[in-house]
């Protein structure tokens, strides 16, 4: 580090320099000399004596450090409470009493390192997560502290609120190299395959296992593993993963030899896990293991001011300029955007693909409109009315919902995550639709056409 020592006593300067011999040191003996150096150079850390050319001159230097966002430490013989208070209000980050010792110097350096890391992380957050929403900012600022811990982190929030972005921010905050950050969407794998992905398997352990496979937990040794859509794990997989988290040891499928891995886990979900615990779909003990630290992300409906910020961000990435009229802007901030940032991206992509240069209210696709703005639903036919009388409205609506889900699954080649994003529903709702036995075949009022959907 580049360090400035401001001290008029030669013996004190020599002593302090000795404790800092592994760093690049500059010295100043007078107020004017120190002021000149502070205004013309950058220093990581400044040690300030208070009494220089005149008593308490160092307080003025602390104010200069504060204006330049430099980390200053007062090191003085003054221990009076009122002067200590003045030192901090002038901008000093730490206040240490003489005589100087290695312990005090080490404390100041460690404090600076924490400050420097927090400043770096704050910059990372501002550059990668667009928001002016104070509650969201407060949650994101927790990243400044979680990097010092090895506890499991749970990121909660609706689809499209940036859970993966936050996981990558934590990875950057912890200075984890790319090769040691492992990411997996649990909803993308069937129960029969997820254990092989996480724990690995031995050749011949099941049909298709034609060679040994290293699991993701083993690859994450010394790093981070991020498991998105953690709610989709089966109870069996939850139990095995919980044991691996506790013991940092697990068995690949078909193996009797344990594998050790010192990994840290980040999980994310768009579901309310406490509700899944009540319905016996999620283990209480597993929830306790993955939720030591919790970060909550909020939907755009709770932070409408971010809608235009995000639109401007994605529009700014386009080669061809697109502008939005004032009327359209006023209308856009009232829309629900159920898929949050993903809807914003899809909307900008729609304008781009359709050659829209000036966005007016008419250029906003129907799927983003509130119910009051959408075209009226076609009238029910005779068969549909008959079915409603037979099974009741609630059961009929469930049939309609299931049929829509099944049609979207077919359009998306049975990709559940993509279907959940398109419809603004959860993977849990899709699972219910797949498991529920149909009451009767029905004819929907409208046939769903793939071309009418923004992807």
N, C-alpha and C positions, 0 to 999 in steps of 0.2 A: 504494500500500500504506500501511497505518497502521503507523508505526514509532515505537518508544520508544528514546530515547538516554539511557542511564544513565551519567553522567560528571560528576565533580566539578570538572574543569578547564574553565573557560569557553572558552579558546582551542580546546581539543580539540572541545568541543561545536559551536562555530561552524564549525570546519573540516569536521566530519562532516556537519553540516546542509547545508553547501554542496554536498557530494557527493550529497546526497539531496534536492535542491531540488524534484524532480518528485513527491515523495511527501508524505503527511500526517505531520507530525512532532510528537511530544511529547517533553518533556525532564524528567529528574529528576536532582537534584544530590546527594541524600542516600540512605542505605539505606532509611530509613523512608518517604520520599516515593516511592521506586521500588517498595517493597513494597506500599504502598497502591494505586498505579496498576495494578500487576500483578494484584492480587486483585480489583479492581473493574472492569477493562476488558479488552477483547480487542485484541491486537496481532498483526499478521502477522509482524513481525520485531523483535527486541530486541537492541540493541548494549549490552554490559555491560562497564564498567570494573571491575577487581577491587578496587582500593583506594579505598574511599569514606570513611565515618566511621572505619573501622578497616581494617587490612590484610586482604585477601582476603574482604571482605564480599560481593563479587560472587558468590562461590561459593554462598552461601545463596540469592541471587536466582536463580541458575541452577537450583537445586533446585526453587524455586517454579515456574519456567517449565516444568520437566520434568513436574511434577505436573499442570500445566494444559495440557500438550501444546502449548506455545508454542515457536516456533523462536528460540533465543537464540544469539548470537554473542559470544564474549568478545573484547574488543579492549583489550589491556593491554601494559604494558611488561615484565611478567614473562615470561621465556622459559625458566625452569628446567624441566627435564623432569618433576620431581615435581609441579610446579604445573600444567603442561600436562595431566598425567594426571588430577589432581584436577578440572580444568575439565571434561574430558570425562565423567568418572564422575559429576560433579554434574549433568550433563544438557545441557551446551552442545553444540550441533550443529557449530559451527566454533570454532576458536581462532586468532585473528590477532594478530600482534605490532605494536605501534606503531613508527614513526609511521603514521597512517592515510593511505592513498592511494586514488585513484579505482579503481585496479586491485583493491585489496583489497575495497573496498565493492562493486564490480561482481561479484566472485567470490561474496561473501556473498549478494547478491540472486539470482544465478543458482542457487546451491545451494538457497536457499529455494524458488525456483520449481519446481525438480525435486522437492523434498520435498512441496510443496503439490500438485503433479500426482499424485504417487504416493499421497498420502492420498486425493485425490479418486477415483482409480482403484480403490483398495482398497475404498472405500465402494460404488462401482458394482458391483464383483464381489460383495460381500456381499449387496447388494440384489437381484441378478439371477441368481446361480447358487447353488443350494442344495446345500451339501455340508459335511461335517465330515471328509472323507477327506483326510489330510495330503498324499498324493502329488498329488491333484487340486488342492489349494490351492497347492502349490508350482508346478505347471504354470500355473495361472491368474495367479499373481503375476508370471510372465514378462511379462504385459501391461504391467506398470509400466515395463518397459524397451523393449518393442518400439515404443511410440509415438514414441520418439526416433529410430527408424531408418526407412529407406525400403525395407528388404529384404522380399522375398516371404515370406509366412507360410503354412505348411502345418499344418492342424488335423486330427489323426488321432483316430479313435475309432469304436466301433460305432454302429449306428443308434440314435437317441434319446438320445445322451449330451450333446447340447446344443452341437453344433458351430456352428449358426447363431447361438445365443445368444452364444457366445464371439466370433464374427465381429462381431456388433453391439457387444459390449463394446469391442473394438479400435477400432471406428468412433467410439464415444463417447470413448475414451481419446485418440484423435487429434484430437478436436473436428472431425470431418468433418460438414458439414451433411447433412441427409437427402437432398437432391437430388443429392449427390455420392457417395452410397453405393449402388452398383448390385449387385443380387444375381441370380444365375442358377443353376438346378439343371440341370446338363449332361445328366442322365439323362432330362430331360423333352423333349428334342429329338432328332429323327433326325439322322444324320450329314449329310444333305443340307441341313438347316436351321440347324445350329449355327453354321456359318461366317457365315451371314447375320446371325444374332443378335449374334455377337461383333464382326464387322468391318463390318456394314452391307452394302448392295448398291445398285447403280445400276438405274434403271428399265430393264426389258427384259433384264436379265442372265440371267433364267431364267423359266420358265413361272410366272405368278402375280406376278411382280415388276412391278406396274403403276405403281409410283412409287419414288423414291429412299427409302432407309431409313438412318437414322443408327444405327451399331452401338453396342453397350453399352460397348466400350472407349473410344469417342469421348465418350460421355456421362460416363464416369468420369474425364475429364481434370481433374487437380487433386484427385482424390479416391481412393476405394477401389472395387475391383470384387471381389466375393466369388463364387467359382465352386465350388458344392457338387458332390459326386459327380464329381470331376475324373477319376476312373479310367474313366468312360464315354466320354471323348473318343476319337475315332478317332486313329490314328497321324498322319494327314494334318493334322487339326485341331491336334494337339499340336505339330507342326512349325511351323505358321503362327503359333500363339500364342506359342511360344518365341521366334520371330523378333521378334514385336511387343513382347515383354517386354524383349528385348535392346536393340532400337533405338527403342522408344517410337514406332514408326511402322509403318503397315500399309496394305494396299490393300483397300477394300471390294470385294465380289464384283462382277466386271464392270467395274471401274474401273482406269484406268492412272495415276490421280493419287493419290499417297500422302496419308494423313491422320496428323497427329502428335497424340499424346495422352500427357500426363505422368500416368499412373495408377500406383497401387500395387495389387498383387494379393494376395488371400488365397484359398487353395484349401482344400478339405476332402474327406476320403474315409473310407469305412468299410472299404475294402479294404487289403490289404497290398501297397503299390506295389512293394516289392522283389520279391515273388513274381511280379507281373505283368511286371516287367522280365525275369525269368528265362524266362518263357513268351513273350517277345517281344510282349507286348500293351501295354507302356508304354516310352516312350523314356528311356534313361538320362540323356541330356543335358537333356531336359525336366524330369525329376525333380530334377536339380541346380538348375535355374532356380527352381523353385517351393518348394524346401525349405531355404532359407537359415536360417529360423527355424522350429522345429517345436514344436507344442503337442500333448501326448498326453492324451486324455480317457479315463476308465476306466468300464467297465460296472458296473451295480449289483451284479452278483455279486461284485465286488471291493470294494464299499463298501456292505455291507448296512445299515450304520447310517443311510445316507441314505434308505432306503426309507420309514421312518416319517416322516422329516422332509418328504419330498416328498408323502406322503399327507396329512399335516397341512396342508401348503401348499395343495394343491388342494381339500381339504375346506373349508378356511377361506374359499375363494372362493365357496362355495355359499350361496345365500340360505337354503335349508332345512338345518338342522343334521343331521349324520350322525355317529354315534359307532361306534367299533370295539371289540369286546370284547377282553379281554386274551388269550383263547385265539386269536382271529383275528389279533391283532397278532403274537403269537409265531410263528404259522404264516406270515404274510405275509413276514416278514424272511428266511424260508428259500426263498422262491420265486425262480426264475431270472430272470423279467422280461426276456426276450430282446430286446425292443424298448425296454428301459430306461424313460426318463421317459415315452415315448409310451404304454407299457403302464400306467403309473401313472395318467395322464390318462384313458385308456380305461376303466380299472377304476372310477375315481370317477364317470365319466359313466354307466357301467352301473348303479351303485347309485342314481344320481340318477334315471335314466330308469325304473328299476323300482321306485321308491318305497321303497327300503331305508332304514330309519331307524337300526336297530341292526345293524351288520355282524357276522355270525357266520361261522364257517368254511364253512358250507354256501352262503353268499352269494358265494363266490369262483368265477367261471366256470371250466369245465373246461379252457379253453385256457391258463390261467395255471398249472395244476397241474403238478407234476413227474410224470414217467412212472409212478412208483410209486403215485401217487394217482389216475391217470386210469382210466376204465372200460376193461375188457379189449377188445382189438380183436376184431371178429367173426371166426369161423372162415373160412378160405379155401374157396372152392368148387372143384369138380372141374376146371373150365377153368383156374383160376389155378394149381392144383397142377401141371397138365400143362405150362403155360407155364414154370413155374420149372424143371421137369425139362429142358425143351427149351433154354432160354437161360441157365440158371444163376441163382442168387440175386442176385448183384451186378447183372446186366443187368436182372433183373425189378424190383429196387428202383429202378433208374434210370428204368424205364418208369413205375412208380407215381409217382415224384417228378415226372416231366415231365407226367404226366396231371393231377396236382394243380395244378401251376403253370399249365397251360393253362386249367383250369376257373376258377381264381382270376382269371386275366387276362380271361376272358370276363365274369365277374361284375363286374370293375372296369373294364369298357370298354377293355381293352387298356392300362390305365395301369400301367406297369411299376414305378414307384416305390411306388405304393400296394400293389401285389401283394407287392413285396419286404418292405414293412413288415408286412403281414398275416401273411406266412409266416415272418418272421424270417430271410430269406435275403438274398443280395446280388444286385445287378443282373447281375453276371457269371453267376450260376447260371441266371438267367432267360434270358440270351442263349444259354447252352449248350442249354437246353431247346428254344428256338425253332429253333436251328440243327441239332439232332440229328435224324437221320431215324428215324422210329418203326420198331421191329422188327415189332410186331403190335398189333392193337387188343386192349385188355384190358377187363375189367369190374372196377372197384374194389370192395373189400369194402363201402364206404359211399359213397353219393352225397353230395357236398358241398352243403350248403344254405346259401344266402346269409344267411338269417335267424339262423343259429346263430353268426355271427361278430360280434364287437364291432368297430365302426368309429367 
